Amino acid sequence: MKILLVEDDPKISSFVKIGLESNDCFVDTAYDSAIGEKLALSKKYDVIVLDVVIPGISGFDLCKKIRNNNNLTPVIMLTSLDSIDDKLTGFDCGADDYLVKPFSFQELFARIKALIKRNREAIVNPVLKVLDLEVDSISKKVKRDGKEINLTATEYKILELLLSNKGKVFDRMNIAEKIWGFSFNSGTNVIDVHINSLRNKIDKEFPQKLIHTKKGFGYVLSEESQG
């Protein structure tokens, strides 16, 4: 496995690098955003481990730049910022996972392996389809009736989750745990906001709706209407 580690704290960087190399990983390290960006865009990695607070631009902004260059390498954000808003910002920037400091190396390595496995599975079954909706899990491109649809990183992840489990109903807590790894309190409407935005992009212009609300239960992607 080839890993890019962008972390400005020498102790954490050394701790993570030694742990990864002891597990037969090849590791490139960067201590600021400029070197991190150069390495991320010039070399191929299996995973990028990216701290949020680094010299130069933030890890959030660096993740955006990586994604804007069509680099789809899985990214784990590594940070002491642990509020829900911080986590949502990371995922909206295109991160695939978010690990809060302090952390154990075992947990970090388990998450790295999980991301690599998920990425390899996507390569085996790259295109998900239902009716005229297509989602390419490698390029992250979404099309309906041949028309490309631009989604945010979070909207894409929710759509991929629903499409991968066509016909299965997910409540708000299920979606939050699957997408972000944590749940929200019952009073938040974060999931509803993302679902409504997704519907406007996926369903609004088409006669047959695919994203449905099953009253009292949650959301489901299906060719059939839900009661």
N, CA and C atoms as a LAMMPS dump frame, in Angstrom:
ITEM: TIMESTEP
0
ITEM: NUMBER OF ATOMS
681
ITEM: BOX BOUNDS ff ff ff
-5.0000000000000000e+02 5.0000000000000000e+02
-5.0000000000000000e+02 5.0000000000000000e+02
-5.0000000000000000e+02 5.0000000000000000e+02
ITEM: ATOMS id mol type element x y z
1 1 1 N 0.845 -1.198 0
2 1 2 C 0 0 0
3 1 3 C 0.877 1.244 0
4 2 1 N 0.497 2.222 -0.8
5 2 2 C 1.22 3.488 -0.869
6 2 3 C 0.369 4.569 -0.21
7 3 1 N 0.936 5.214 0.795
8 3 2 C 0.192 6.187 1.595
9 3 3 C 0.884 7.544 1.539
10 4 1 N 0.104 8.605 1.365
11 4 2 C 0.613 9.969 1.519
12 4 3 C 0.134 10.493 2.861
13 5 1 N 1.062 10.901 3.709
14 5 2 C 0.741 11.441 5.026
15 5 3 C 1.079 12.926 5.044
16 6 1 N 0.059 13.766 5.242
17 6 2 C 0.263 15.214 5.335
18 6 3 C -0.046 15.628 6.768
19 7 1 N 1.011 15.838 7.552
20 7 2 C 0.867 16.101 8.993
21 7 3 C 2.073 16.916 9.456
22 8 1 N 1.814 18.088 10.069
23 8 2 C 2.924 18.968 10.437
24 8 3 C 3.494 18.701 11.822
25 9 1 N 2.83 17.904 12.618
26 9 2 C 3.341 17.578 13.951
27 9 3 C 4.364 16.441 13.818
28 10 1 N 5.648 16.704 14.1
29 10 2 C 6.7 15.683 13.902
30 10 3 C 6.446 14.394 14.683
31 11 1 N 5.924 14.519 15.902
32 11 2 C 5.693 13.331 16.717
33 11 3 C 4.599 12.45 16.116
34 12 1 N 3.485 13.089 15.722
35 12 2 C 2.383 12.321 15.129
36 12 3 C 2.809 11.737 13.785
37 13 1 N 3.486 12.552 12.988
38 13 2 C 3.942 12.082 11.678
39 13 3 C 4.848 10.872 11.818
40 14 1 N 5.806 10.944 12.751
41 14 2 C 6.732 9.824 12.961
42 14 3 C 6.003 8.596 13.473
43 15 1 N 5.086 8.794 14.416
44 15 2 C 4.295 7.705 14.995
45 15 3 C 3.505 6.962 13.917
46 16 1 N 2.832 7.732 13.039
47 16 2 C 2.01 7.129 11.985
48 16 3 C 2.899 6.469 10.935
49 17 1 N 3.965 7.145 10.522
50 17 2 C 4.854 6.608 9.485
51 17 3 C 5.481 5.285 9.923
52 18 1 N 5.987 5.241 11.157
53 18 2 C 6.606 4.014 11.671
54 18 3 C 5.581 2.876 11.71
55 19 1 N 4.37 3.19 12.171
56 19 2 C 3.325 2.173 12.234
57 19 3 C 2.965 1.634 10.865
58 20 1 N 2.827 2.528 9.891
59 20 2 C 2.476 2.091 8.538
60 20 3 C 3.595 1.277 7.903
61 21 1 N 4.825 1.741 8.052
62 21 2 C 5.947 1.023 7.446
63 21 3 C 6.149 -0.341 8.087
64 22 1 N 5.804 -0.471 9.369
65 22 2 C 5.911 -1.773 10.022
66 22 3 C 4.833 -2.732 9.528
67 23 1 N 3.836 -2.183 8.817
68 23 2 C 2.792 -3.01 8.212
69 23 3 C 2.94 -3.062 6.693
70 24 1 N 4.199 -2.934 6.244
71 24 2 C 4.559 -3.101 4.827
72 24 3 C 3.944 -2.042 3.917
73 25 1 N 3.752 -0.838 4.428
74 25 2 C 3.27 0.267 3.603
75 25 3 C 4.452 1.134 3.17
76 26 1 N 4.324 1.736 1.993
77 26 2 C 5.289 2.734 1.548
78 26 3 C 4.688 4.095 1.851
79 27 1 N 5.416 4.966 2.545
80 27 2 C 4.853 6.223 3.027
81 27 3 C 5.663 7.42 2.545
82 28 1 N 4.983 8.379 1.906
83 28 2 C 5.551 9.693 1.637
84 28 3 C 4.972 10.656 2.661
85 29 1 N 5.809 11.545 3.186
86 29 2 C 5.33 12.497 4.189
87 29 3 C 5.494 13.929 3.686
88 30 1 N 4.536 14.777 4.089
89 30 2 C 4.594 16.207 3.803
90 30 3 C 4.216 16.942 5.073
91 31 1 N 4.879 18.075 5.307
92 31 2 C 4.628 18.83 6.534
93 31 3 C 3.868 20.131 6.283
94 32 1 N 3.517 20.391 5.032
95 32 2 C 2.715 21.578 4.719
96 32 3 C 1.851 21.294 3.502
97 33 1 N 0.929 22.22 3.207
98 33 2 C -0.039 21.985 2.133
99 33 3 C 0.606 22.021 0.752
100 34 1 N 1.639 22.835 0.57
101 34 2 C 2.268 22.953 -0.752
102 34 3 C 2.905 21.633 -1.185
103 35 1 N 3.69 21.029 -0.291
104 35 2 C 4.32 19.747 -0.608
105 35 3 C 3.26 18.658 -0.702
106 36 1 N 2.266 18.718 0.189
107 36 2 C 1.184 17.733 0.137
108 36 3 C 0.461 17.761 -1.192
109 37 1 N 0.155 18.958 -1.669
110 37 2 C -0.53 19.09 -2.959
111 37 3 C 0.336 18.578 -4.105
112 38 1 N 1.619 18.929 -4.085
113 38 2 C 2.528 18.487 -5.146
114 38 3 C 2.612 16.967 -5.215
115 39 1 N 2.746 16.326 -4.063
116 39 2 C 2.832 14.872 -4.042
117 39 3 C 1.511 14.223 -4.441
118 40 1 N 0.401 14.753 -3.908
119 40 2 C -0.919 14.166 -4.187
120 40 3 C -1.247 14.193 -5.676
121 41 1 N -0.804 15.248 -6.359
122 41 2 C -1.168 15.406 -7.764
123 41 3 C -0.125 14.84 -8.731
124 42 1 N 1.038 14.444 -8.205
125 42 2 C 2.087 13.934 -9.093
126 42 3 C 2.34 12.441 -8.932
127 43 1 N 1.855 11.86 -7.829
128 43 2 C 2.06 10.438 -7.591
129 43 3 C 0.723 9.741 -7.336
130 44 1 N 0.739 8.437 -7.461
131 44 2 C -0.477 7.648 -7.227
132 44 3 C -0.392 6.981 -5.859
133 45 1 N -1.424 7.203 -5.038
134 45 2 C -1.475 6.623 -3.698
135 45 3 C -2.749 5.814 -3.512
136 46 1 N -2.705 4.888 -2.558
137 46 2 C -3.903 4.127 -2.211
138 46 3 C -4.796 4.926 -1.264
139 47 1 N -4.168 5.709 -0.377
140 47 2 C -4.901 6.538 0.58
141 47 3 C -4.062 7.772 0.909
142 48 1 N -4.749 8.904 1.138
143 48 2 C -4.097 10.106 1.64
144 48 3 C -4.599 10.358 3.058
145 49 1 N -3.678 10.462 4.006
146 49 2 C -4.011 10.799 5.391
147 49 3 C -3.671 12.275 5.565
148 50 1 N -4.678 13.095 5.818
149 50 2 C -4.52 14.545 5.711
150 50 3 C -4.968 15.261 6.982
151 51 1 N -4.015 15.951 7.633
152 51 2 C -4.352 16.754 8.801
153 51 3 C -5.084 18.018 8.343
154 52 1 N -5.959 18.539 9.187
155 52 2 C -6.711 19.742 8.838
156 52 3 C -5.875 21 9.04
157 53 1 N -5.237 21.114 10.207
158 53 2 C -4.477 22.329 10.532
159 53 3 C -3.01 22.107 10.173
160 54 1 N -2.62 22.622 9.004
161 54 2 C -1.256 22.481 8.504
162 54 3 C -0.798 23.831 7.959
163 55 1 N 0.534 24.052 7.879
164 55 2 C 1.027 25.296 7.28
165 55 3 C 0.547 25.441 5.837
166 56 1 N 0.241 26.678 5.449
167 56 2 C -0.303 26.916 4.12
168 56 3 C -1.819 26.916 4.191
169 57 1 N -2.463 26.408 3.174
170 57 2 C -3.922 26.313 3.203
171 57 3 C -4.338 25.169 4.128
172 58 1 N -5.575 25.198 4.579
173 58 2 C -6.043 24.155 5.5
174 58 3 C -6.182 22.819 4.778
175 59 1 N -6.256 21.754 5.576
176 59 2 C -6.499 20.438 4.995
177 59 3 C -7.822 20.379 4.263
178 60 1 N -8.827 21.113 4.75
179 60 2 C -10.117 21.171 4.061
180 60 3 C -9.931 21.715 2.641
181 61 1 N -9.224 22.838 2.541
182 61 2 C -9.019 23.459 1.227
183 61 3 C -8.127 22.601 0.333
184 62 1 N -7.146 21.932 0.933
185 62 2 C -6.29 21.056 0.144
186 62 3 C -7.09 19.883 -0.408
187 63 1 N -7.984 19.337 0.415
188 63 2 C -8.827 18.237 -0.057
189 63 3 C -9.679 18.69 -1.237
190 64 1 N -10.227 19.901 -1.161
191 64 2 C -11.004 20.452 -2.275
192 64 3 C -10.162 20.542 -3.545
193 65 1 N -8.927 21.032 -3.404
194 65 2 C -8.051 21.18 -4.572
195 65 3 C -7.741 19.823 -5.189
196 66 1 N -7.515 18.831 -4.332
197 66 2 C -7.248 17.481 -4.835
198 66 3 C -8.445 16.972 -5.634
199 67 1 N -9.645 17.149 -5.091
200 67 2 C -10.851 16.69 -5.787
201 67 3 C -11.105 17.491 -7.066
202 68 1 N -10.826 18.784 -7.034
203 68 2 C -11.033 19.623 -8.217
204 68 3 C -10.093 19.266 -9.349
205 69 1 N -9.023 18.545 -9.024
206 69 2 C -8.097 18.058 -10.049
207 69 3 C -8.426 16.624 -10.475
208 70 1 N -9.666 16.217 -10.164
209 70 2 C -10.15 14.873 -10.537
210 70 3 C -9.319 13.755 -9.936
211 71 1 N -8.731 14.019 -8.778
212 71 2 C -8.005 12.989 -8.045
213 71 3 C -8.976 12.362 -7.051
214 72 1 N -9.259 11.084 -7.231
215 72 2 C -10.279 10.404 -6.428
216 72 3 C -9.684 9.483 -5.36
217 73 1 N -8.399 9.662 -5.072
218 73 2 C -7.757 8.861 -4.022
219 73 3 C -8.509 9.031 -2.696
220 74 1 N -8.824 7.941 -2.003
221 74 2 C -9.513 8.065 -0.712
222 74 3 C -8.725 8.938 0.263
223 75 1 N -9.432 9.817 0.983
224 75 2 C -8.804 10.745 1.925
225 75 3 C -9.382 10.544 3.319
226 76 1 N -8.484 10.392 4.298
227 76 2 C -8.878 10.383 5.707
228 76 3 C -8.403 11.685 6.336
229 77 1 N -9.339 12.471 6.852
230 77 2 C -8.97 13.692 7.564
231 77 3 C -8.54 13.325 8.988
232 78 1 N -7.434 13.927 9.427
233 78 2 C -6.861 13.642 10.743
234 78 3 C -6.788 14.957 11.499
235 79 1 N -7.565 15.101 12.591
236 79 2 C -7.651 16.417 13.201
237 79 3 C -8.128 16.384 14.645
238 80 1 N -7.83 17.479 15.362
239 80 2 C -8.328 17.651 16.722
240 80 3 C -9.661 18.386 16.723
241 81 1 N -10.117 18.854 15.559
242 81 2 C -11.406 19.543 15.449
243 81 3 C -12.504 18.491 15.443
244 82 1 N -13.281 18.445 16.518
245 82 2 C -14.2 17.319 16.671
246 82 3 C -15.677 17.695 16.707
247 83 1 N -16.038 18.929 16.356
248 83 2 C -17.457 19.285 16.347
249 83 3 C -18.135 18.673 15.126
250 84 1 N -19.444 18.528 15.182
251 84 2 C -20.192 17.983 14.052
252 84 3 C -20.001 18.859 12.824
253 85 1 N -20.004 20.189 13.01
254 85 2 C -19.817 21.09 11.87
255 85 3 C -18.466 20.876 11.209
256 86 1 N -17.414 20.668 12.011
257 86 2 C -16.091 20.408 11.45
258 86 3 C -16.088 19.117 10.64
259 87 1 N -16.73 18.092 11.176
260 87 2 C -16.784 16.814 10.465
261 87 3 C -17.554 16.944 9.156
262 88 1 N -18.678 17.65 9.189
263 88 2 C -19.469 17.842 7.975
264 88 3 C -18.679 18.626 6.933
265 89 1 N -17.917 19.618 7.393
266 89 2 C -17.084 20.388 6.47
267 89 3 C -16.082 19.48 5.776
268 90 1 N -15.459 18.586 6.547
269 90 2 C -14.501 17.657 5.967
270 90 3 C -15.124 16.766 4.907
271 91 1 N -16.279 16.216 5.201
272 91 2 C -16.933 15.338 4.231
273 91 3 C -17.41 16.112 3.006
274 92 1 N -17.896 17.336 3.227
275 92 2 C -18.348 18.155 2.094
276 92 3 C -17.192 18.573 1.198
277 93 1 N -15.975 18.584 1.742
278 93 2 C -14.789 18.906 0.934
279 93 3 C -14.325 17.71 0.108
280 94 1 N -14.92 16.559 0.348
281 94 2 C -14.565 15.378 -0.431
282 94 3 C -13.825 14.305 0.329
283 95 1 N -13.691 14.471 1.658
284 95 2 C -13.027 13.433 2.453
285 95 3 C -13.895 12.183 2.535
286 96 1 N -13.244 11.036 2.701
287 96 2 C -13.96 9.766 2.795
288 96 3 C -14.111 9.298 4.236
289 97 1 N -13.254 9.795 5.119
290 97 2 C -13.316 9.406 6.522
291 97 3 C -12.72 10.531 7.349
292 98 1 N -12.965 10.49 8.664
293 98 2 C -12.594 11.586 9.546
294 98 3 C -12.232 10.994 10.901
295 99 1 N -10.971 11.116 11.286
296 99 2 C -10.505 10.531 12.541
297 99 3 C -10.013 11.636 13.47
298 100 1 N -10.567 11.675 14.68
299 100 2 C -10.265 12.742 15.634
300 100 3 C -9.079 12.353 16.522
301 101 1 N -8.16 13.302 16.715
302 101 2 C -7.042 13.118 17.636
303 101 3 C -7.529 13.282 19.073
304 102 1 N -6.937 12.566 20.019
305 102 2 C -5.945 11.5 19.852
306 102 3 C -6.599 10.222 19.335
307 103 1 N -5.827 9.41 18.656
308 103 2 C -6.351 8.18 18.077
309 103 3 C -5.329 7.069 18.257
310 104 1 N -5.794 5.85 18.141
311 104 2 C -4.871 4.707 18.187
312 104 3 C -4.446 4.375 16.766
313 105 1 N -3.215 3.899 16.627
314 105 2 C -2.757 3.521 15.29
315 105 3 C -3.614 2.393 14.728
316 106 1 N -4.043 1.473 15.605
317 106 2 C -4.859 0.337 15.144
318 106 3 C -6.138 0.805 14.467
319 107 1 N -6.763 1.849 15.032
320 107 2 C -7.989 2.355 14.418
321 107 3 C -7.696 3.018 13.077
322 108 1 N -6.638 3.821 13.019
323 108 2 C -6.268 4.462 11.757
324 108 3 C -5.992 3.418 10.684
325 109 1 N -5.226 2.393 11.031
326 109 2 C -4.861 1.38 10.035
327 109 3 C -6.095 0.593 9.583
328 110 1 N -7 0.319 10.522
329 110 2 C -8.233 -0.384 10.159
330 110 3 C -9.051 0.446 9.168
331 111 1 N -9.091 1.752 9.372
332 111 2 C -9.846 2.618 8.47
333 111 3 C -9.178 2.715 7.105
334 112 1 N -7.864 2.745 7.091
335 112 2 C -7.139 2.759 5.818
336 112 3 C -7.449 1.502 5.023
337 113 1 N -7.385 0.347 5.676
338 113 2 C -7.67 -0.915 4.985
339 113 3 C -9.108 -0.968 4.492
340 114 1 N -10.046 -0.433 5.285
341 114 2 C -11.452 -0.432 4.878
342 114 3 C -11.658 0.432 3.637
343 115 1 N -10.992 1.586 3.573
344 115 2 C -11.12 2.459 2.405
345 115 3 C -10.529 1.803 1.157
346 116 1 N -9.392 1.158 1.322
347 116 2 C -8.765 0.492 0.177
348 116 3 C -9.654 -0.645 -0.328
349 117 1 N -10.226 -1.411 0.589
350 117 2 C -11.128 -2.497 0.206
351 117 3 C -12.337 -1.967 -0.541
352 118 1 N -12.939 -0.894 -0.021
353 118 2 C -14.118 -0.312 -0.665
354 118 3 C -13.773 0.206 -2.056
355 119 1 N -12.581 0.779 -2.191
356 119 2 C -12.153 1.305 -3.484
357 119 3 C -11.957 0.177 -4.493
358 120 1 N -11.404 -0.938 -4.031
359 120 2 C -11.189 -2.076 -4.932
360 120 3 C -12.513 -2.711 -5.342
361 121 1 N -13.466 -2.755 -4.427
362 121 2 C -14.787 -3.287 -4.755
363 121 3 C -15.474 -2.423 -5.796
364 122 1 N -15.268 -1.11 -5.712
365 122 2 C -15.858 -0.198 -6.69
366 122 3 C -15.285 -0.442 -8.075
367 123 1 N -13.996 -0.816 -8.142
368 123 2 C -13.37 -1.095 -9.434
369 123 3 C -13.977 -2.343 -10.069
370 124 1 N -14.313 -3.343 -9.245
371 124 2 C -14.909 -4.579 -9.754
372 124 3 C -16.324 -4.335 -10.272
373 125 1 N -17.099 -3.532 -9.549
374 125 2 C -18.468 -3.209 -9.959
375 125 3 C -18.612 -1.686 -10.035
376 126 1 N -18.055 -1.096 -11.11
377 126 2 C -17.949 0.359 -11.133
378 126 3 C -19.24 1.13 -11.376
379 127 1 N -20.187 0.551 -12.1
380 127 2 C -21.379 1.315 -12.484
381 127 3 C -22.632 0.753 -11.825
382 128 1 N -23.335 1.622 -11.103
383 128 2 C -24.612 1.267 -10.485
384 128 3 C -25.722 1.881 -11.32
385 129 1 N -26.801 1.099 -11.572
386 129 2 C -27.869 1.584 -12.446
387 129 3 C -29.242 1.271 -11.883
388 130 1 N -30.169 2.169 -12.152
389 130 2 C -31.589 1.898 -11.976
390 130 3 C -32.321 2.765 -12.991
391 131 1 N -33.136 2.142 -13.82
392 131 2 C -33.793 2.838 -14.926
393 131 3 C -32.756 3.619 -15.742
394 132 1 N -32.948 4.936 -15.871
395 132 2 C -32.029 5.749 -16.663
396 132 3 C -31 6.481 -15.809
397 133 1 N -30.892 6.093 -14.537
398 133 2 C -29.91 6.689 -13.636
399 133 3 C -28.665 5.814 -13.57
400 134 1 N -27.497 6.423 -13.783
401 134 2 C -26.226 5.71 -13.726
402 134 3 C -25.26 6.442 -12.797
403 135 1 N -24.6 5.672 -11.938
404 135 2 C -23.587 6.224 -11.04
405 135 3 C -22.3 5.442 -11.247
406 136 1 N -21.251 6.129 -11.667
407 136 2 C -19.943 5.502 -11.852
408 136 3 C -19.153 5.683 -10.564
409 137 1 N -18.943 4.598 -9.841
410 137 2 C -18.302 4.679 -8.526
411 137 3 C -16.796 4.905 -8.595
412 138 1 N -16.219 4.872 -9.787
413 138 2 C -14.8 5.18 -9.94
414 138 3 C -14.611 6.665 -10.265
415 139 1 N -15.282 7.135 -11.312
416 139 2 C -15.159 8.541 -11.693
417 139 3 C -16.034 9.456 -10.856
418 140 1 N -16.995 8.85 -10.118
419 140 2 C -17.962 9.602 -9.294
420 140 3 C -18.912 10.436 -10.153
421 141 1 N -19.071 10.064 -11.406
422 141 2 C -19.983 10.791 -12.289
423 141 3 C -21.383 10.206 -12.205
424 142 1 N -22.369 11.082 -12.234
425 142 2 C -23.771 10.684 -12.153
426 142 3 C -24.488 11.181 -13.395
427 143 1 N -25.25 10.293 -14.023
428 143 2 C -26.021 10.671 -15.209
429 143 3 C -27.442 10.16 -15.086
430 144 1 N -28.374 10.95 -15.612
431 144 2 C -29.743 10.479 -15.749
432 144 3 C -30.227 10.823 -17.149
433 145 1 N -30.699 9.804 -17.839
434 145 2 C -31.111 9.948 -19.234
435 145 3 C -29.975 10.54 -20.068
436 146 1 N -28.747 10.138 -19.73
437 146 2 C -27.574 10.587 -20.479
438 146 3 C -27.06 11.958 -20.098
439 147 1 N -27.767 12.666 -19.223
440 147 2 C -27.368 14.013 -18.823
441 147 3 C -26.565 13.947 -17.535
442 148 1 N -25.351 14.542 -17.561
443 148 2 C -24.521 14.518 -16.362
444 148 3 C -25.069 15.471 -15.301
445 149 1 N -25.075 15.002 -14.056
446 149 2 C -25.61 15.764 -12.931
447 149 3 C -24.483 16.02 -11.933
448 150 1 N -24.295 17.27 -11.567
449 150 2 C -23.242 17.633 -10.621
450 150 3 C -23.774 17.562 -9.192
451 151 1 N -23.138 16.732 -8.384
452 151 2 C -23.516 16.582 -6.979
453 151 3 C -22.369 17.004 -6.076
454 152 1 N -22.701 17.43 -4.865
455 152 2 C -21.663 17.65 -3.863
456 152 3 C -21.15 16.288 -3.405
457 153 1 N -20.025 16.297 -2.697
458 153 2 C -19.461 15.033 -2.213
459 153 3 C -20.451 14.3 -1.315
460 154 1 N -21.141 15.041 -0.452
461 154 2 C -22.087 14.399 0.467
462 154 3 C -23.307 13.886 -0.277
463 155 1 N -23.826 14.66 -1.222
464 155 2 C -24.974 14.2 -2.014
465 155 3 C -24.624 12.925 -2.765
466 156 1 N -23.408 12.887 -3.319
467 156 2 C -22.989 11.686 -4.044
468 156 3 C -22.967 10.466 -3.13
469 157 1 N -22.421 10.631 -1.935
470 157 2 C -22.316 9.499 -1.011
471 157 3 C -23.692 8.985 -0.59
472 158 1 N -24.631 9.904 -0.384
473 158 2 C -25.989 9.478 -0.02
474 158 3 C -26.637 8.743 -1.181
475 159 1 N -26.482 9.28 -2.395
476 159 2 C -27.057 8.612 -3.568
477 159 3 C -26.444 7.233 -3.767
478 160 1 N -25.138 7.125 -3.64
479 160 2 C -24.463 5.833 -3.805
480 160 3 C -24.955 4.828 -2.762
481 161 1 N -25.152 5.299 -1.532
482 161 2 C -25.669 4.43 -0.471
483 161 3 C -27.06 3.909 -0.819
484 162 1 N -27.951 4.804 -1.226
485 162 2 C -29.323 4.407 -1.556
486 162 3 C -29.366 3.494 -2.779
487 163 1 N -28.556 3.828 -3.789
488 163 2 C -28.569 3.04 -5.025
489 163 3 C -27.945 1.666 -4.816
490 164 1 N -26.912 1.591 -3.971
491 164 2 C -26.285 0.299 -3.68
492 164 3 C -27.216 -0.625 -2.9
493 165 1 N -28.22 -0.013 -2.265
494 165 2 C -29.174 -0.778 -1.46
495 165 3 C -30.6 -0.504 -1.943
496 166 1 N -30.772 -0.587 -3.256
497 166 2 C -32.068 -0.271 -3.873
498 166 3 C -33.198 -1.043 -3.195
499 167 1 N -34.233 -0.314 -2.81
500 167 2 C -35.389 -0.93 -2.167
501 167 3 C -35.291 -1.002 -0.656
502 168 1 N -34.115 -0.704 -0.1
503 168 2 C -33.934 -0.74 1.353
504 168 3 C -34.2 0.644 1.938
505 169 1 N -34.966 0.69 3.009
506 169 2 C -35.316 1.96 3.652
507 169 3 C -34.267 2.318 4.698
508 170 1 N -33.786 3.57 4.651
509 170 2 C -32.821 4.082 5.617
510 170 3 C -33.443 5.249 6.369
511 171 1 N -33.433 5.188 7.703
512 171 2 C -33.883 6.357 8.455
513 171 3 C -32.715 7.329 8.578
514 172 1 N -32.979 8.492 9.165
515 172 2 C -31.953 9.533 9.24
516 172 3 C -30.706 9.046 9.983
517 173 1 N -30.905 8.302 11.066
518 173 2 C -29.774 7.809 11.848
519 173 3 C -28.939 6.827 11.034
520 174 1 N -29.6 5.937 10.284
521 174 2 C -28.883 4.988 9.431
522 174 3 C -27.992 5.718 8.438
523 175 1 N -28.564 6.737 7.785
524 175 2 C -27.816 7.478 6.765
525 175 3 C -26.623 8.188 7.386
526 176 1 N -26.845 8.861 8.512
527 176 2 C -25.751 9.584 9.175
528 176 3 C -24.617 8.641 9.562
529 177 1 N -24.964 7.489 10.112
530 177 2 C -23.937 6.539 10.543
531 177 3 C -23.181 5.948 9.356
532 178 1 N -23.887 5.692 8.252
533 178 2 C -23.243 5.131 7.07
534 178 3 C -22.349 6.148 6.374
535 179 1 N -22.803 7.401 6.304
536 179 2 C -22.072 8.421 5.563
537 179 3 C -20.964 9.055 6.394
538 180 1 N -21.289 9.399 7.649
539 180 2 C -20.343 10.153 8.47
540 180 3 C -19.756 9.371 9.639
541 181 1 N -20.321 8.214 9.95
542 181 2 C -19.806 7.423 11.054
543 181 3 C -20.306 7.853 12.411
544 182 1 N -21.292 8.761 12.438
545 182 2 C -21.902 9.19 13.696
546 182 3 C -23.321 9.653 13.394
547 183 1 N -24.163 9.721 14.413
548 183 2 C -25.556 10.115 14.222
549 183 3 C -25.799 11.494 14.8
550 184 1 N -26.881 12.127 14.336
551 184 2 C -27.265 13.438 14.818
552 184 3 C -28.379 13.299 15.835
553 185 1 N -28.595 14.363 16.603
554 185 2 C -29.746 14.315 17.505
555 185 3 C -31.024 14.444 16.69
556 186 1 N -32.145 14.064 17.283
557 186 2 C -33.407 13.96 16.55
558 186 3 C -33.923 15.3 16.039
559 187 1 N -33.402 16.408 16.574
560 187 2 C -33.917 17.708 16.179
561 187 3 C -33.265 18.29 14.938
562 188 1 N -32.19 17.684 14.436
563 188 2 C -31.485 18.255 13.296
564 188 3 C -32.148 17.882 11.977
565 189 1 N -32.006 18.758 10.976
566 189 2 C -32.59 18.471 9.669
567 189 3 C -31.508 18.333 8.599
568 190 1 N -30.275 18.045 9.019
569 190 2 C -29.16 17.938 8.077
570 190 3 C -29.451 16.915 6.984
571 191 1 N -29.946 15.75 7.357
572 191 2 C -30.233 14.704 6.368
573 191 3 C -31.325 15.16 5.411
574 192 1 N -32.386 15.756 5.944
575 192 2 C -33.488 16.218 5.103
576 192 3 C -33.009 17.245 4.076
577 193 1 N -32.127 18.146 4.502
578 193 2 C -31.602 19.17 3.59
579 193 3 C -30.862 18.517 2.427
580 194 1 N -29.998 17.546 2.735
581 194 2 C -29.242 16.869 1.669
582 194 3 C -30.171 16.055 0.759
583 195 1 N -31.154 15.382 1.331
584 195 2 C -32.087 14.592 0.529
585 195 3 C -32.894 15.496 -0.4
586 196 1 N -33.374 16.622 0.116
587 196 2 C -34.156 17.545 -0.717
588 196 3 C -33.329 18.091 -1.87
589 197 1 N -32.065 18.42 -1.59
590 197 2 C -31.178 18.907 -2.646
591 197 3 C -30.932 17.815 -3.682
592 198 1 N -30.745 16.592 -3.208
593 198 2 C -30.519 15.456 -4.106
594 198 3 C -31.735 15.213 -4.986
595 199 1 N -32.925 15.294 -4.409
596 199 2 C -34.15 15.115 -5.189
597 199 3 C -34.29 16.173 -6.28
598 200 1 N -33.938 17.402 -5.948
599 200 2 C -34.038 18.478 -6.943
600 200 3 C -33.142 18.209 -8.144
601 201 1 N -32.011 17.56 -7.898
602 201 2 C -31.075 17.285 -8.986
603 201 3 C -31.388 15.987 -9.721
604 202 1 N -31.839 14.97 -8.986
605 202 2 C -32.044 13.643 -9.569
606 202 3 C -33.45 13.457 -10.137
607 203 1 N -34.45 13.981 -9.448
608 203 2 C -35.843 13.662 -9.786
609 203 3 C -36.661 14.798 -10.392
610 204 1 N -36.329 16.03 -10.076
611 204 2 C -37.218 17.153 -10.378
612 204 3 C -37.598 17.24 -11.855
613 205 1 N -36.648 17.031 -12.737
614 205 2 C -36.903 17.204 -14.17
615 205 3 C -37.401 15.935 -14.857
616 206 1 N -37.651 14.885 -14.081
617 206 2 C -38.022 13.605 -14.686
618 206 3 C -39.384 13.137 -14.161
619 207 1 N -40.216 12.562 -15.036
620 207 2 C -41.555 12.149 -14.608
621 207 3 C -41.552 11.016 -13.582
622 208 1 N -40.611 10.073 -13.709
623 208 2 C -40.563 8.969 -12.759
624 208 3 C -39.576 9.292 -11.639
625 209 1 N -40.09 9.393 -10.429
626 209 2 C -39.263 9.723 -9.277
627 209 3 C -38.601 8.457 -8.724
628 210 1 N -37.373 8.615 -8.234
629 210 2 C -36.617 7.467 -7.733
630 210 3 C -36.359 7.521 -6.224
631 211 1 N -36.242 8.716 -5.669
632 211 2 C -35.986 8.848 -4.236
633 211 3 C -37.307 9.123 -3.525
634 212 1 N -37.702 8.215 -2.649
635 212 2 C -39.014 8.287 -2.012
636 212 3 C -38.889 8.363 -0.491
637 213 1 N -39.92 8.916 0.117
638 213 2 C -40.047 8.911 1.574
639 213 3 C -41.063 7.857 1.973
640 214 1 N -40.652 6.929 2.792
641 214 2 C -41.591 5.957 3.345
642 214 3 C -42.01 6.49 4.705
643 215 1 N -43.218 7.008 4.771
644 215 2 C -43.681 7.74 5.944
645 215 3 C -43.504 6.937 7.232
646 216 1 N -42.864 7.588 8.187
647 216 2 C -42.638 6.962 9.479
648 216 3 C -41.411 6.079 9.547
649 217 1 N -40.732 5.88 8.394
650 217 2 C -39.584 4.972 8.37
651 217 3 C -38.308 5.636 7.85
652 218 1 N -38.387 6.334 6.714
653 218 2 C -37.179 6.952 6.188
654 218 3 C -37.206 7.095 4.684
655 219 1 N -36.013 6.987 4.093
656 219 2 C -35.859 7.226 2.662
657 219 3 C -35.44 5.943 1.945
658 220 1 N -35.861 5.847 0.664
659 220 2 C -35.549 4.666 -0.118
660 220 3 C -35.434 5.05 -1.583
661 221 1 N -34.512 4.402 -2.299
662 221 2 C -34.432 4.57 -3.737
663 221 3 C -35.092 3.378 -4.385
664 222 1 N -36.129 3.654 -5.17
665 222 2 C -36.919 2.577 -5.756
666 222 3 C -37.612 3.07 -7.006
667 223 1 N -37.89 2.123 -7.902
668 223 2 C -38.66 2.453 -9.095
669 223 3 C -40.144 2.589 -8.765
670 224 1 N -40.529 2.081 -7.609
671 224 2 C -41.932 2.104 -7.212
672 224 3 C -42.176 3.175 -6.153
673 225 1 N -43.359 3.792 -6.158
674 225 2 C -43.725 4.762 -5.147
675 225 3 C -43.889 4.063 -3.805
676 226 1 N -43.62 4.795 -2.734
677 226 2 C -43.704 4.224 -1.379
678 226 3 C -44.852 4.859 -0.609
679 227 1 N -45.466 4.07 0.263
680 227 2 C -46.566 4.595 1.055
681 227 3 C -46.112 5.109 2.392
